[in-house]
Amino acid sequence: MKKIQLSTSITVFETVDELPKDVQVLMNEAVKIRKTAYAPYSQFHVGTAFLLENGETVTGNNQENAAYPSGMCAERVAVWKASSEFPNVKILKIAITATSQKNPVTEPVAPCGACRQTLSEYEIKQESNIEIYFMGESGKIIKTNSLHDLLPLAFDKSFL
Ligand code: THU
């Protein structure tokens, strides 16, 4: 038997102003699209903006449903939009933000497990890393360099 330590590295920015300029723009797009999320049940509004290699920005927000599991997270709305509109264009960077009408969201909101798995598929497909920047409603931002950092030991096509 042996024990293996897995480690993850993150970068923490104190405010949007500390981010690289292109990511500031991306995060502002995510904040904008957050406002039109359809989230009448959770009142938790998530917005995301993807920067693609061709310079396009693709945005998305969460879409809920009275039959709860039929709703969808912002990240998957956006990644499927990106992959259907620009099928072979690499995703370089993703900005994510969330706010709630019930409580202040003061800590960075990381993508859920299902979104990590979905995004991981596209990172593997494009054979290059996707930087992810996530924030609450404002303030601190966490950056990860790759889906690997958010989803170690991922399930992928090599198992099939
Ligand atoms: N949500 C997202 O859009 N992204 C995540 O990564 C976590 C959760 C949405 C789904 C649901 O509409 C609401 O937030 C509450 O879970």
Backbone and ligand atoms as CSV (ligand in chain L), in Angstrom:
chain,resi,resn,atom,element,x,y,z
A,1,MET,N,N,0.836,-1.187,0.000
A,1,MET,CA,C,0.000,0.000,0.000
A,1,MET,C,C,0.880,1.250,0.000
A,2,LYS,N,N,0.424,2.267,-0.684
A,2,LYS,CA,C,1.136,3.541,-0.560
A,2,LYS,C,C,0.142,4.692,-0.570
A,3,LYS,N,N,0.529,5.755,0.102
A,3,LYS,CA,C,-0.332,6.934,0.112
A,3,LYS,C,C,0.258,7.965,-0.816
A,4,ILE,N,N,-0.595,8.592,-1.631
A,4,ILE,CA,C,-0.126,9.625,-2.558
A,4,ILE,C,C,-0.857,10.915,-2.223
A,5,GLN,N,N,-0.092,11.982,-2.103
A,5,GLN,CA,C,-0.689,13.286,-1.812
A,5,GLN,C,C,-0.954,14.009,-3.130
A,6,LEU,N,N,-2.191,14.393,-3.364
A,6,LEU,CA,C,-2.499,15.184,-4.561
A,6,LEU,C,C,-2.558,16.644,-4.141
A,7,SER,N,N,-2.005,17.523,-4.960
A,7,SER,CA,C,-2.071,18.935,-4.560
A,7,SER,C,C,-2.641,19.788,-5.679
A,8,THR,N,N,-3.240,20.876,-5.281
A,8,THR,CA,C,-3.866,21.809,-6.212
A,8,THR,C,C,-3.293,23.182,-5.950
A,9,SER,N,N,-3.126,23.951,-7.014
A,9,SER,CA,C,-2.654,25.303,-6.759
A,9,SER,C,C,-3.675,26.315,-7.269
A,10,ILE,N,N,-3.923,27.338,-6.463
A,10,ILE,CA,C,-4.857,28.398,-6.857
A,10,ILE,C,C,-4.169,29.746,-6.695
A,11,THR,N,N,-4.695,30.742,-7.392
A,11,THR,CA,C,-4.234,32.123,-7.200
A,11,THR,C,C,-5.429,32.912,-6.693
A,12,VAL,N,N,-5.198,33.773,-5.720
A,12,VAL,CA,C,-6.293,34.575,-5.177
A,12,VAL,C,C,-6.049,36.048,-5.487
A,13,PHE,N,N,-7.034,36.675,-6.095
A,13,PHE,CA,C,-6.994,38.120,-6.374
A,13,PHE,C,C,-7.961,38.785,-5.397
A,14,GLU,N,N,-7.577,39.919,-4.876
A,14,GLU,CA,C,-8.431,40.567,-3.863
A,14,GLU,C,C,-9.643,41.269,-4.468
A,15,THR,N,N,-9.482,41.809,-5.683
A,15,THR,CA,C,-10.593,42.514,-6.355
A,15,THR,C,C,-10.466,42.320,-7.859
A,16,VAL,N,N,-11.520,42.699,-8.576
A,16,VAL,CA,C,-11.514,42.635,-10.042
A,16,VAL,C,C,-10.373,43.496,-10.612
A,17,ASP,N,N,-10.085,44.600,-9.954
A,17,ASP,CA,C,-9.032,45.508,-10.451
A,17,ASP,C,C,-7.656,44.845,-10.515
A,18,GLU,N,N,-7.457,43.796,-9.703
A,18,GLU,CA,C,-6.156,43.106,-9.705
A,18,GLU,C,C,-6.005,42.114,-10.857
A,19,LEU,N,N,-7.125,41.796,-11.524
A,19,LEU,CA,C,-7.083,40.790,-12.597
A,19,LEU,C,C,-6.407,41.345,-13.834
A,20,PRO,N,N,-5.847,40.473,-14.697
A,20,PRO,CA,C,-5.368,40.946,-15.996
A,20,PRO,C,C,-6.520,41.637,-16.729
A,21,LYS,N,N,-6.198,42.619,-17.558
A,21,LYS,CA,C,-7.224,43.452,-18.230
A,21,LYS,C,C,-8.281,42.628,-18.968
A,22,ASP,N,N,-7.845,41.617,-19.749
A,22,ASP,CA,C,-8.823,40.831,-20.525
A,22,ASP,C,C,-9.770,40.049,-19.619
A,23,VAL,N,N,-9.278,39.670,-18.436
A,23,VAL,CA,C,-10.134,38.925,-17.502
A,23,VAL,C,C,-11.097,39.886,-16.780
A,24,GLN,N,N,-10.656,41.116,-16.568
A,24,GLN,CA,C,-11.568,42.130,-16.001
A,24,GLN,C,C,-12.776,42.301,-16.905
A,25,VAL,N,N,-12.492,42.406,-18.218
A,25,VAL,CA,C,-13.564,42.567,-19.207
A,25,VAL,C,C,-14.488,41.350,-19.160
A,26,LEU,N,N,-13.875,40.165,-19.089
A,26,LEU,CA,C,-14.633,38.906,-19.065
A,26,LEU,C,C,-15.515,38.830,-17.808
A,27,MET,N,N,-14.942,39.196,-16.668
A,27,MET,CA,C,-15.718,39.142,-15.414
A,27,MET,C,C,-16.864,40.145,-15.464
A,28,ASN,N,N,-16.636,41.299,-16.074
A,28,ASN,CA,C,-17.725,42.280,-16.195
A,28,ASN,C,C,-18.851,41.749,-17.077
A,29,GLU,N,N,-18.493,40.978,-18.106
A,29,GLU,CA,C,-19.513,40.339,-18.957
A,29,GLU,C,C,-20.297,39.310,-18.138
A,30,ALA,N,N,-19.598,38.582,-17.286
A,30,ALA,CA,C,-20.255,37.565,-16.442
A,30,ALA,C,C,-21.224,38.238,-15.462
A,31,VAL,N,N,-20.802,39.370,-14.909
A,31,VAL,CA,C,-21.676,40.112,-13.978
A,31,VAL,C,C,-22.932,40.576,-14.716
A,32,LYS,N,N,-22.748,41.056,-15.948
A,32,LYS,CA,C,-23.873,41.561,-16.745
A,32,LYS,C,C,-24.890,40.435,-17.019
A,33,ILE,N,N,-24.395,39.276,-17.447
A,33,ILE,CA,C,-25.293,38.188,-17.853
A,33,ILE,C,C,-25.928,37.505,-16.632
A,34,ARG,N,N,-25.287,37.637,-15.482
A,34,ARG,CA,C,-25.827,37.122,-14.217
A,34,ARG,C,C,-27.225,37.697,-13.951
A,35,LYS,N,N,-27.419,38.933,-14.380
A,35,LYS,CA,C,-28.668,39.654,-14.071
A,35,LYS,C,C,-29.871,39.074,-14.794
A,36,THR,N,N,-29.639,38.367,-15.903
A,36,THR,CA,C,-30.778,37.810,-16.645
A,36,THR,C,C,-30.917,36.299,-16.441
A,37,ALA,N,N,-30.254,35.782,-15.402
A,37,ALA,CA,C,-30.445,34.360,-15.070
A,37,ALA,C,C,-31.930,34.135,-14.787
A,38,TYR,N,N,-32.412,32.927,-15.131
A,38,TYR,CA,C,-33.794,32.577,-14.805
A,38,TYR,C,C,-33.739,31.647,-13.595
A,39,ALA,N,N,-33.848,32.237,-12.408
A,39,ALA,CA,C,-33.645,31.460,-11.179
A,39,ALA,C,C,-34.723,31.784,-10.142
A,40,PRO,N,N,-36.008,31.578,-10.527
A,40,PRO,CA,C,-37.089,31.946,-9.599
A,40,PRO,C,C,-37.159,31.046,-8.370
A,41,TYR,N,N,-36.565,29.844,-8.438
A,41,TYR,CA,C,-36.695,28.897,-7.325
A,41,TYR,C,C,-35.578,29.071,-6.298
A,42,SER,N,N,-34.342,29.158,-6.782
A,42,SER,CA,C,-33.228,29.311,-5.835
A,42,SER,C,C,-32.927,30.777,-5.534
A,43,GLN,N,N,-33.307,31.653,-6.442
A,43,GLN,CA,C,-32.918,33.074,-6.367
A,43,GLN,C,C,-31.406,33.246,-6.283
A,44,PHE,N,N,-30.712,32.264,-6.831
A,44,PHE,CA,C,-29.247,32.289,-6.870
A,44,PHE,C,C,-28.873,32.467,-8.338
A,45,HIS,N,N,-28.319,33.616,-8.639
A,45,HIS,CA,C,-28.075,33.977,-10.036
A,45,HIS,C,C,-26.599,33.814,-10.381
A,46,VAL,N,N,-26.332,32.976,-11.359
A,46,VAL,CA,C,-24.952,32.711,-11.769
A,46,VAL,C,C,-24.767,33.225,-13.198
A,47,GLY,N,N,-23.641,33.883,-13.425
A,47,GLY,CA,C,-23.320,34.352,-14.776
A,47,GLY,C,C,-21.916,33.907,-15.135
A,48,THR,N,N,-21.709,33.605,-16.399
A,48,THR,CA,C,-20.371,33.198,-16.815
A,48,THR,C,C,-20.061,33.744,-18.205
A,49,ALA,N,N,-18.789,34.006,-18.435
A,49,ALA,CA,C,-18.344,34.469,-19.756
A,49,ALA,C,C,-17.094,33.690,-20.136
A,50,PHE,N,N,-17.083,33.203,-21.387
A,50,PHE,CA,C,-15.973,32.400,-21.903
A,50,PHE,C,C,-15.237,33.219,-22.950
A,51,LEU,N,N,-13.921,33.268,-22.862
A,51,LEU,CA,C,-13.116,33.885,-23.923
A,51,LEU,C,C,-12.574,32.772,-24.807
A,52,LEU,N,N,-12.879,32.857,-26.106
A,52,LEU,CA,C,-12.428,31.832,-27.052
A,52,LEU,C,C,-11.184,32.307,-27.793
A,53,GLU,N,N,-10.498,31.332,-28.386
A,53,GLU,CA,C,-9.243,31.643,-29.084
A,53,GLU,C,C,-9.452,32.567,-30.286
A,54,ASN,N,N,-10.641,32.551,-30.874
A,54,ASN,CA,C,-10.915,33.431,-32.021
A,54,ASN,C,C,-11.345,34.838,-31.587
A,55,GLY,N,N,-11.258,35.116,-30.269
A,55,GLY,CA,C,-11.580,36.441,-29.770
A,55,GLY,C,C,-13.047,36.622,-29.393
A,56,GLU,N,N,-13.882,35.618,-29.720
A,56,GLU,CA,C,-15.303,35.713,-29.378
A,56,GLU,C,C,-15.495,35.516,-27.869
A,57,THR,N,N,-16.538,36.151,-27.337
A,57,THR,CA,C,-16.949,35.897,-25.956
A,57,THR,C,C,-18.318,35.229,-25.987
A,58,VAL,N,N,-18.450,34.147,-25.256
A,58,VAL,CA,C,-19.732,33.452,-25.158
A,58,VAL,C,C,-20.168,33.512,-23.697
A,59,THR,N,N,-21.411,33.933,-23.463
A,59,THR,CA,C,-21.886,34.065,-22.086
A,59,THR,C,C,-23.011,33.076,-21.801
A,60,GLY,N,N,-23.303,32.887,-20.527
A,60,GLY,CA,C,-24.414,32.021,-20.146
A,60,GLY,C,C,-24.823,32.301,-18.711
A,61,ASN,N,N,-26.041,31.899,-18.378
A,61,ASN,CA,C,-26.502,32.005,-16.995
A,61,ASN,C,C,-27.392,30.809,-16.661
A,62,ASN,N,N,-27.702,30.653,-15.373
A,62,ASN,CA,C,-28.475,29.458,-15.003
A,62,ASN,C,C,-29.944,29.605,-15.374
A,63,GLN,N,N,-30.522,28.481,-15.753
A,63,GLN,CA,C,-31.908,28.406,-16.223
A,63,GLN,C,C,-32.615,27.326,-15.410
A,64,GLU,N,N,-33.556,27.758,-14.556
A,64,GLU,CA,C,-34.222,26.787,-13.678
A,64,GLU,C,C,-35.551,26.323,-14.247
A,65,ASN,N,N,-36.116,25.335,-13.583
A,65,ASN,CA,C,-37.350,24.711,-14.056
A,65,ASN,C,C,-38.162,24.265,-12.841
A,66,ALA,N,N,-39.483,24.326,-12.962
A,66,ALA,CA,C,-40.363,23.881,-11.867
A,66,ALA,C,C,-40.082,22.418,-11.524
A,67,ALA,N,N,-39.704,21.634,-12.535
A,67,ALA,CA,C,-39.200,20.273,-12.280
A,67,ALA,C,C,-37.696,20.452,-12.064
A,68,TYR,N,N,-37.292,20.621,-10.830
A,68,TYR,CA,C,-35.938,21.116,-10.506
A,68,TYR,C,C,-34.781,20.519,-11.315
A,69,PRO,N,N,-34.699,19.182,-11.464
A,69,PRO,CA,C,-33.524,18.641,-12.179
A,69,PRO,C,C,-33.490,19.004,-13.654
A,70,SER,N,N,-34.581,19.545,-14.171
A,70,SER,CA,C,-34.586,19.955,-15.586
A,70,SER,C,C,-33.911,21.310,-15.800
A,71,GLY,N,N,-33.541,21.979,-14.729
A,71,GLY,CA,C,-32.814,23.244,-14.865
A,71,GLY,C,C,-31.358,22.996,-15.240
A,72,MET,N,N,-30.639,24.057,-15.507
A,72,MET,CA,C,-29.232,23.910,-15.911
A,72,MET,C,C,-28.372,25.046,-15.349
A,73,CYS,N,N,-27.137,24.673,-15.002
A,73,CYS,CA,C,-26.155,25.645,-14.494
A,73,CYS,C,C,-25.662,26.551,-15.611
A,74,ALA,N,N,-25.211,27.732,-15.217
A,74,ALA,CA,C,-24.686,28.719,-16.153
A,74,ALA,C,C,-23.513,28.172,-16.975
A,75,GLU,N,N,-22.615,27.449,-16.313
A,75,GLU,CA,C,-21.394,26.993,-16.988
A,75,GLU,C,C,-21.706,26.018,-18.121
A,76,ARG,N,N,-22.700,25.124,-17.868
A,76,ARG,CA,C,-23.034,24.166,-18.924
A,76,ARG,C,C,-23.841,24.826,-20.028
A,77,VAL,N,N,-24.688,25.790,-19.681
A,77,VAL,CA,C,-25.392,26.560,-20.723
A,77,VAL,C,C,-24.342,27.181,-21.650
A,78,ALA,N,N,-23.316,27.784,-21.054
A,78,ALA,CA,C,-22.315,28.509,-21.854
A,78,ALA,C,C,-21.390,27.575,-22.632
A,79,VAL,N,N,-20.969,26.469,-22.019
A,79,VAL,CA,C,-20.008,25.610,-22.729
A,79,VAL,C,C,-20.688,24.915,-23.908
A,80,TRP,N,N,-21.949,24.586,-23.756
A,80,TRP,CA,C,-22.655,23.936,-24.869
A,80,TRP,C,C,-22.973,24.958,-25.957
A,81,LYS,N,N,-23.254,26.172,-25.542
A,81,LYS,CA,C,-23.457,27.262,-26.515
A,81,LYS,C,C,-22.157,27.463,-27.305
A,82,ALA,N,N,-21.035,27.528,-26.590
A,82,ALA,CA,C,-19.729,27.734,-27.239
A,82,ALA,C,C,-19.424,26.582,-28.193
A,83,SER,N,N,-19.640,25.348,-27.708
A,83,SER,CA,C,-19.281,24.189,-28.521
A,83,SER,C,C,-20.207,24.023,-29.720
A,84,SER,N,N,-21.447,24.510,-29.614
A,84,SER,CA,C,-22.331,24.379,-30.770
A,84,SER,C,C,-22.127,25.515,-31.766
A,85,GLU,N,N,-21.841,26.714,-31.272
A,85,GLU,CA,C,-21.625,27.840,-32.203
A,85,GLU,C,C,-20.220,27.843,-32.790
A,86,PHE,N,N,-19.244,27.438,-31.982
A,86,PHE,CA,C,-17.830,27.466,-32.399
A,86,PHE,C,C,-17.194,26.116,-32.060
A,87,PRO,N,N,-17.570,25.062,-32.798
A,87,PRO,CA,C,-17.233,23.696,-32.387
A,87,PRO,C,C,-15.750,23.389,-32.215
A,88,ASN,N,N,-14.901,23.989,-33.021
A,88,ASN,CA,C,-13.491,23.617,-32.885
A,88,ASN,C,C,-12.601,24.768,-32.458
A,89,VAL,N,N,-13.196,25.712,-31.760
A,89,VAL,CA,C,-12.420,26.861,-31.278
A,89,VAL,C,C,-12.119,26.654,-29.798
A,90,LYS,N,N,-10.856,26.812,-29.445
A,90,LYS,CA,C,-10.458,26.557,-28.057
A,90,LYS,C,C,-11.040,27.587,-27.090
A,91,ILE,N,N,-11.355,27.105,-25.896
A,91,ILE,CA,C,-11.765,27.999,-24.809
A,91,ILE,C,C,-10.495,28.349,-24.037
A,92,LEU,N,N,-10.226,29.637,-23.878
A,92,LEU,CA,C,-9.002,30.039,-23.180
A,92,LEU,C,C,-9.261,30.322,-21.700
A,93,LYS,N,N,-10.305,31.103,-21.451
A,93,LYS,CA,C,-10.545,31.581,-20.080
A,93,LYS,C,C,-12.035,31.618,-19.780
A,94,ILE,N,N,-12.363,31.346,-18.532
A,94,ILE,CA,C,-13.762,31.385,-18.094
A,94,ILE,C,C,-13.851,32.248,-16.836
A,95,ALA,N,N,-14.816,33.175,-16.826
A,95,ALA,CA,C,-15.093,33.959,-15.613
A,95,ALA,C,C,-16.480,33.566,-15.109
A,96,ILE,N,N,-16.606,33.393,-13.798
A,96,ILE,CA,C,-17.877,32.975,-13.190
A,96,ILE,C,C,-18.170,33.886,-11.995
A,97,THR,N,N,-19.428,34.279,-11.861
A,97,THR,CA,C,-19.836,35.071,-10.704
A,97,THR,C,C,-21.237,34.664,-10.280
A,98,ALA,N,N,-21.550,34.834,-9.002
A,98,ALA,CA,C,-22.887,34.477,-8.515
A,98,ALA,C,C,-23.355,35.471,-7.480
A,99,THR,N,N,-24.661,35.690,-7.463
A,99,THR,CA,C,-25.275,36.540,-6.449
A,99,THR,C,C,-26.582,35.880,-6.014
A,100,SER,N,N,-27.075,36.278,-4.837
A,100,SER,CA,C,-28.310,35.680,-4.344
A,100,SER,C,C,-29.231,36.787,-3.876
A,101,GLN,N,N,-30.521,36.589,-4.118
A,101,GLN,CA,C,-31.475,37.574,-3.606
A,101,GLN,C,C,-31.799,37.292,-2.138
A,102,LYS,N,N,-31.241,36.187,-1.609
A,102,LYS,CA,C,-31.535,35.826,-0.221
A,102,LYS,C,C,-30.411,36.207,0.748
A,103,ASN,N,N,-29.163,35.968,0.320
A,103,ASN,CA,C,-28.009,36.226,1.196
A,103,ASN,C,C,-26.894,36.863,0.389
A,104,PRO,N,N,-26.038,37.666,1.039
A,104,PRO,CA,C,-24.861,38.160,0.320
A,104,PRO,C,C,-23.940,36.984,-0.036
A,105,VAL,N,N,-23.389,36.994,-1.241
A,105,VAL,CA,C,-22.464,35.922,-1.646
A,105,VAL,C,C,-21.066,36.540,-1.621
A,106,THR,N,N,-20.401,36.379,-0.497
A,106,THR,CA,C,-19.141,37.096,-0.285
A,106,THR,C,C,-17.912,36.273,-0.658
A,107,GLU,N,N,-18.080,34.943,-0.749
A,107,GLU,CA,C,-16.934,34.084,-1.094
A,107,GLU,C,C,-17.024,33.645,-2.557
A,108,PRO,N,N,-15.885,33.382,-3.196
A,108,PRO,CA,C,-15.908,32.903,-4.583
A,108,PRO,C,C,-16.734,31.614,-4.709
A,109,VAL,N,N,-17.550,31.550,-5.766
A,109,VAL,CA,C,-18.431,30.383,-5.998
A,109,VAL,C,C,-17.808,29.504,-7.084
A,110,ALA,N,N,-17.343,28.349,-6.659
A,110,ALA,CA,C,-16.689,27.419,-7.593
A,110,ALA,C,C,-17.738,26.658,-8.396
A,111,PRO,N,N,-17.403,26.248,-9.611
A,111,PRO,CA,C,-18.351,25.458,-10.400
A,111,PRO,C,C,-18.677,24.130,-9.713
A,112,CYS,N,N,-19.919,23.683,-9.868
A,112,CYS,CA,C,-20.351,22.428,-9.223
A,112,CYS,C,C,-19.644,21.237,-9.876
A,113,GLY,N,N,-19.777,20.081,-9.280
A,113,GLY,CA,C,-19.099,18.878,-9.766
A,113,GLY,C,C,-19.482,18.510,-11.189
A,114,ALA,N,N,-20.775,18.590,-11.497
A,114,ALA,CA,C,-21.223,18.216,-12.844
A,114,ALA,C,C,-20.658,19.186,-13.888
A,115,CYS,N,N,-20.565,20.451,-13.545
A,115,CYS,CA,C,-19.980,21.426,-14.480
A,115,CYS,C,C,-18.482,21.171,-14.644
A,116,ARG,N,N,-17.809,20.806,-13.569
A,116,ARG,CA,C,-16.370,20.483,-13.681
A,116,ARG,C,C,-16.171,19.317,-14.645
A,117,GLN,N,N,-16.996,18.287,-14.500
A,117,GLN,CA,C,-16.885,17.122,-15.383
A,117,GLN,C,C,-17.141,17.536,-16.834
A,118,THR,N,N,-18.176,18.345,-17.042
A,118,THR,CA,C,-18.534,18.768,-18.407
A,118,THR,C,C,-17.414,19.613,-19.012
A,119,LEU,N,N,-16.910,20.567,-18.246
A,119,LEU,CA,C,-15.832,21.433,-18.753
A,119,LEU,C,C,-14.567,20.626,-19.019
A,120,SER,N,N,-14.314,19.642,-18.163
A,120,SER,CA,C,-13.122,18.803,-18.304
A,120,SER,C,C,-13.104,18.105,-19.674
A,121,GLU,N,N,-14.271,17.663,-20.129
A,121,GLU,CA,C,-14.391,17.012,-21.439
A,121,GLU,C,C,-13.827,17.911,-22.547
A,122,TYR,N,N,-14.150,19.204,-22.469
A,122,TYR,CA,C,-13.717,20.127,-23.532
A,122,TYR,C,C,-12.249,20.505,-23.387
A,123,GLU,N,N,-11.756,20.539,-22.162
A,123,GLU,CA,C,-10.325,20.804,-21.962
A,123,GLU,C,C,-9.506,19.657,-22.552
A,124,ILE,N,N,-9.969,18.434,-22.324
A,124,ILE,CA,C,-9.275,17.261,-22.875
A,124,ILE,C,C,-9.368,17.281,-24.396
A,125,LYS,N,N,-10.555,17.582,-24.919
A,125,LYS,CA,C,-10.778,17.609,-26.370
A,125,LYS,C,C,-9.839,18.607,-27.046
A,126,GLN,N,N,-9.701,19.784,-26.461
A,126,GLN,CA,C,-8.907,20.830,-27.124
A,126,GLN,C,C,-7.401,20.730,-26.837
A,127,GLU,N,N,-7.039,19.803,-25.949
A,127,GLU,CA,C,-5.635,19.546,-25.621
A,127,GLU,C,C,-4.890,20.784,-25.149
A,128,SER,N,N,-5.619,21.673,-24.469
A,128,SER,CA,C,-4.935,22.807,-23.828
A,128,SER,C,C,-5.788,23.286,-22.657
A,129,ASN,N,N,-5.097,23.855,-21.678
A,129,ASN,CA,C,-5.769,24.180,-20.423
A,129,ASN,C,C,-6.755,25.341,-20.547
A,130,ILE,N,N,-7.723,25.328,-19.664
A,130,ILE,CA,C,-8.699,26.429,-19.572
A,130,ILE,C,C,-8.516,27.090,-18.208
A,131,GLU,N,N,-8.233,28.381,-18.214
A,131,GLU,CA,C,-8.114,29.111,-16.942
A,131,GLU,C,C,-9.525,29.429,-16.443
A,132,ILE,N,N,-9.748,29.213,-15.162
A,132,ILE,CA,C,-11.067,29.514,-14.588
A,132,ILE,C,C,-10.909,30.523,-13.454
A,133,TYR,N,N,-11.702,31.587,-13.530
A,133,TYR,CA,C,-11.699,32.633,-12.503
A,133,TYR,C,C,-13.087,32.675,-11.897
A,134,PHE,N,N,-13.214,32.447,-10.589
A,134,PHE,CA,C,-14.550,32.507,-10.007
A,134,PHE,C,C,-14.628,33.420,-8.788
A,135,MET,N,N,-15.797,34.065,-8.696
A,135,MET,CA,C,-16.007,35.133,-7.716
A,135,MET,C,C,-17.396,34.958,-7.113
A,136,GLY,N,N,-17.669,35.603,-5.981
A,136,GLY,CA,C,-19.049,35.715,-5.478
A,136,GLY,C,C,-19.705,36.862,-6.227
A,137,GLU,N,N,-20.399,37.743,-5.476
A,137,GLU,CA,C,-21.031,38.864,-6.182
A,137,GLU,C,C,-20.026,39.970,-6.495
A,138,SER,N,N,-18.942,40.019,-5.733
A,138,SER,CA,C,-17.846,40.965,-5.972
A,138,SER,C,C,-16.689,40.511,-5.081
A,139,GLY,N,N,-15.642,41.290,-5.014
A,139,GLY,CA,C,-14.537,40.988,-4.086
A,139,GLY,C,C,-13.578,39.938,-4.602
A,140,LYS,N,N,-13.190,39.038,-3.678
A,140,LYS,CA,C,-12.136,38.056,-3.943
A,140,LYS,C,C,-12.441,37.156,-5.147
A,141,ILE,N,N,-11.387,36.877,-5.918
A,141,ILE,CA,C,-11.527,35.973,-7.072
A,141,ILE,C,C,-10.490,34.859,-6.933
A,142,ILE,N,N,-10.905,33.627,-7.182
A,142,ILE,CA,C,-9.955,32.505,-7.208
A,142,ILE,C,C,-9.728,32.109,-8.656
A,143,LYS,N,N,-8.457,31.883,-8.982
A,143,LYS,CA,C,-8.105,31.404,-10.328
A,143,LYS,C,C,-7.516,30.000,-10.220
A,144,THR,N,N,-7.971,29.112,-11.107
A,144,THR,CA,C,-7.279,27.832,-11.286
A,144,THR,C,C,-6.795,27.798,-12.730
A,145,ASN,N,N,-5.657,27.148,-12.953
A,145,ASN,CA,C,-5.041,27.142,-14.281
A,145,ASN,C,C,-5.649,26.137,-15.222
A,146,SER,N,N,-6.357,25.170,-14.650
A,146,SER,CA,C,-6.822,24.048,-15.454
A,146,SER,C,C,-7.964,23.343,-14.728
A,147,LEU,N,N,-8.770,22.610,-15.487
A,147,LEU,CA,C,-9.806,21.775,-14.880
A,147,LEU,C,C,-9.185,20.708,-13.994
A,148,HIS,N,N,-7.948,20.304,-14.327
A,148,HIS,CA,C,-7.230,19.318,-13.503
A,148,HIS,C,C,-7.174,19.751,-12.045
A,149,ASP,N,N,-6.994,21.050,-11.851
A,149,ASP,CA,C,-6.861,21.561,-10.480
A,149,ASP,C,C,-8.184,21.508,-9.724
A,150,LEU,N,N,-9.283,21.562,-10.471
A,150,LEU,CA,C,-10.604,21.519,-9.828
A,150,LEU,C,C,-11.158,20.099,-9.769
A,151,LEU,N,N,-10.668,19.246,-10.655
A,151,LEU,CA,C,-11.223,17.883,-10.749
A,151,LEU,C,C,-10.110,16.862,-10.939
A,152,PRO,N,N,-9.338,16.615,-9.864
A,152,PRO,CA,C,-8.319,15.576,-9.988
A,152,PRO,C,C,-8.991,14.207,-10.144
A,153,LEU,N,N,-8.304,13.274,-10.738
A,153,LEU,CA,C,-8.828,11.909,-10.927
A,153,LEU,C,C,-10.139,11.907,-11.723
A,154,ALA,N,N,-10.204,12.759,-12.720
A,154,ALA,CA,C,-11.438,12.864,-13.510
A,154,ALA,C,C,-11.713,11.587,-14.288
A,155,PHE,N,N,-12.973,11.342,-14.537
A,155,PHE,CA,C,-13.361,10.275,-15.468
A,155,PHE,C,C,-13.196,10.820,-16.881
A,156,ASP,N,N,-12.541,10.051,-17.753
A,156,ASP,CA,C,-12.375,10.531,-19.133
A,156,ASP,C,C,-12.457,9.375,-20.114
A,157,LYS,N,N,-12.267,9.705,-21.391
A,157,LYS,CA,C,-12.479,8.715,-22.464
A,157,LYS,C,C,-11.509,7.532,-22.380
A,158,SER,N,N,-10.423,7.688,-21.644
A,158,SER,CA,C,-9.453,6.589,-21.574
A,158,SER,C,C,-10.032,5.357,-20.883
A,159,PHE,N,N,-11.124,5.558,-20.117
A,159,PHE,CA,C,-11.734,4.417,-19.419
A,159,PHE,C,C,-12.688,3.639,-20.328
A,160,LEU,N,N,-13.044,4.246,-21.443
A,160,LEU,CA,C,-14.118,3.642,-22.258
A,160,LEU,C,C,-13.577,2.641,-23.267
L,1,THU,N1,N,-25.591,26.863,-10.318
L,1,THU,C1,C,-24.863,27.248,-11.402
L,1,THU,O1,O,-25.372,27.891,-12.326
L,1,THU,N2,N,-23.554,26.880,-11.448
L,1,THU,C2,C,-22.917,26.158,-10.491
L,1,THU,O2,O,-21.783,25.750,-10.677
L,1,THU,C3,C,-23.595,25.890,-9.220
L,1,THU,C4,C,-25.057,26.101,-9.210
L,1,THU,C5,C,-27.016,27.212,-10.285
L,1,THU,C6,C,-27.930,26.027,-10.442
L,1,THU,C7,C,-29.188,26.525,-9.761
L,1,THU,O3,O,-29.964,27.238,-10.697
L,1,THU,C8,C,-28.686,27.505,-8.704
L,1,THU,O4,O,-27.348,27.816,-9.070
L,1,THU,C9,C,-28.712,26.961,-7.293
L,1,THU,O5,O,-28.053,25.749,-7.202
